[in-house]
Amino acid sequence: MQMTAIAAVVFTATLAGGGPATPGSADTLVPPGWDRFSADLTITHGRVTADGSSTSHVATPTTVVHVVRTLDRGAWRTTFEVRGRGPIGDGRVSERPQDVFARIEDPGDGSPLRIFDANGVQRHVPGAAEIAAMASRLGIPEDQLPKDAAAPPAAVKGRPRIAAAVDRLVPLRSDAASRKRGLEARAGSAHGTVRGLDRYMVQRGSSVREQLVDPVLNLPVESNTVENGVLVGHTTFAYTAYGRDRVLRTATRVERRIEGSTDRSVVEMRLDNVRFERQGGAR
Amino acid sequence: MTSLTRRILASCVAVVALLPATPGSAQTETTLIHGIVSSGATWDTAASRLSGALAINTHQPDLPWSAPYDDQALTLDTIGGLGGTSVAIGHSNGGVVARRWVARGHRLDTLVTVGTPHFGAPLVANLGLYGGWFYQGLNAIFRSGDAFSWLVYNRQDDPSYSCCDWQWLWYQIAESLNFGGYFTQYGVFGALGALGVTTGAPVLGQMDPRSAYLQGINSGGAIGAEAGSVPVRIGIVSTTSPLGGPLRLVASDSTADWIGGTFHGIAWTFYYLYFDMSSQLDPWDYDGWDAADRLYDAAQFLDGWDVAWCAAVSSVGMWYCDGNDDAVPYTSQQYPNALLLYTPWQGGPAHTSETSSGGIIDMIQSALVNYGHVPPRGGGPPGGGSGTTNLYGETYLYPGQSAASPNGRFVLTYQSDGNFVLYDNGGAVWAINCWPQCNDLGPAGHAVMQGDGNLVVYDGYGNPVWHTGTYGNPGAYLGIGDDGSLRVYGQGGNVLWSR
């Protein structure tokens, strides 16, 4: 992919315009003081060649996850539960190793995530001591093990509150002007337009980021990253109307050039059945 | 003549004769042949158990495993004491070596292959493709580590980005990346070493599923000649759990389960963190999105690690994942035109454990007794004195394959027309009443004595067309008696069904 290919990328996102809201819809879709968020999240992963054709059948299958995030005594508790997975390849392998995990619970207070398998048994990610013990049991000489990818930090902070993120997921139309100010503070003025979208450019070292922005809502529609003259990342965001004064970021599609290859990995994340509710109770 | 009889007589029955061995008390000379990156000692456990139970005298020659198949077969001719071999058991490449020994003129009564790549090992052809995938996956792990390190040290106190507690995220991620880096490399390099596929050995070129060599030895003419020299041919087919991928070749099942399961736990943790970040990230936060995307790449690598190995083992080009023993796909382990015995689907041992697996040794013993009619040690008739050939759970008969009573008089055949027929010296005495469904709705399928105790005939589309209704009896078996009886027995010997 070369930089010149950017303009040829077909924009497929469905950005809702600033027209009248759907009859009956209202701001109550995000009620004041909401304390429960739920959605169905569909994640698709694939790998394609430079011309866009799929390279193999071994990619992880499409997965649907039900997410519930609830405010409870000051902490946002989250459950992340698998609701369905596609087949691996042509489905001939009946025991699917990727099905061994079924649910994650995040207490939201900084304590470790809780991971459960399909039988409801809690599992955990081993720490350094367990890794060393297993390596010893397998007879792996310590000096032959790969060096640490990174050392974990010494201290752990608590989890931040999440409510502010609502404006990232369902931004207000009325915040368009402030979004533009923030964007220009970081990227300067627009460098013209591409396909009717404002074009902003940010350079850092050998990396150039191009952001194509809806000129009315001032929301990003497309983002491209070029390193040393080669397009290495291409992301699109899709939106739909959500109530009278908001839009919902329904889909994100990320294409990334794989190091050492001309292939690209493609990750798509789509949100459906998004609900914000106020349940009350202890906060 | 009934329509059923006409159909039986009209069908072209290619009976794979399972003839009784010559009665007598002499020891049956039995040669156990090892496979790639191995030696005769790999058979120690099996030789000890089999020679303790059966009237056999075992030999475990050491062969030049890296040499072309025919050179290894030639070595068998030059090793003293093997000339009287009437039973051969070959593991992995040893099964092909035994077949080539037969092609050189050595006659056998019985040949049993175990986990043998009769149609090649796709892994041999996929090394470059899999290596590229693996390298890129490791790269994804290390790049993810770099991206989060950068965020932790440059963002933690920057109020202009309100997204995430990068330190908390890094704490969740760091050790998982270490774990993934450690054990993916250990598993892959260990497995490749155990299978010898990176050695450049001359035999590897012949193991490529596309090789002219394999096409030649599996041609109709070659198989026909082989059948003429070896009346009893049996293929034991193992499929193991895909969880843990290559780890199953170099570690115990429990270790492979633990490490493989942990990989998926890590992947799911990363998927969750990806969601957590992406739902909070400022759309303008390029570095945050970059880190999130790299985290997803690492997750996808760990989540797909064992499936990718499965695909590398299953098909040239890594196009699909199919049942295998972690090294050879089950389709390749199917000895052409032979009786096939299967481990439970994805419940058998991995390739490197097949020669010492108690389950496989039991299957070999059962095959030698029931089909090769090797007498047990201490005398007595084959089959434990019952006068029956027993087909235990998960025994399959494909079109043209048969099993015979110990005296050879009664032969049960699954025909290419889909009918399942018992013959008495060539005359049909019983058949399933499946006409016209036997073959009018499509290709023939198979008959199977299932692990649940039910004897079932399936058509080529996988639809059951006939069964004994004896399901719910694990451990049950089918007996073909010298007296023409055909019965399903319960584990305790009680008759559950009779023809």
Interface residues (C-beta under 8 A of the other chain):
Chain A: L41 I43 H45 S56 H57 V58 A59 T60 T63 V65 V67 T78 F80 I88 G89 D90 R92 V93 S94 E95 R96 P97 Q98 V100 F101 I104 D106 G110 P112 L113 I115 D117 R123 H124 V125 P126 G127 A128 I131 M134 A135 R137 L138 I140 L145 P146 D148 A149 A150 A151 P152 P153 A155 V156 K157 G158 R159 P160 I162 A164 A165 R168 L169 G182 L183 R186 A187 V202 R209 Q211 L219 P220 S223 T225 G233 T235 F237 T252 V254 R256 I258 E259 G260 S261 S265 V267 M269
Chain B: G132 Y135 Q136 N139 I141 F142 R143 S144 G145 D146 F148 S149 V152 S162 C163 C164 D165 Q167 W168 W170 Y171 Q172 A174 E175 S176 L177 N178 F179 G180 G181 Y182 F183 Q185 Y186 S241 P242 L243 G244 V250 A251 T255 W258 I259 G260 G261 T262 H264 G265 I266 A267 W268 T269 Y271 Y272 Y274 F275 D276 S278 S279 Q280 L281 D282 P283 W284 Y286 W289 D290 D293 Y296 D297 Q300 D303 G304 D306 V307 A308 C310 A311 G317 M318 W319 Y320 C321 D322 G323 W345 Q346
